[in-house]
Amino acid sequence: MTMGLILLIVLILFLVGGLPNWGYHSYGFAPSGLAGVVLLIVVVLLLTGRL
């Protein structure tokens, strides 16, 4: 496994774990939103071959 693939798997697990279990928490949707942005950046870097 390459480092990029391991990082992608960890970020997907982080994204799933960061999703709220119900509609709203006191912290809002920021943690899962932040994880989604990081995951998107990593996917783009993997597709362009820079990671």
CORCOR-V609052 format. One record per run of one state. SS is the DSSP state (h for helix, s for strand, l for the rest). FROM is the first residue (numbers start at 1). LEN is the number of residues. If there is no record, write none. Layout:
BEGIN
{{SS & FROM & LEN} {SS & FROM & LEN}}
END
This chain:
BEGIN
{{l & 1 & 2} {h & 3 & 16} {l & 19 & 11} {h & 30 & 19} {l & 49 & 3}}
END
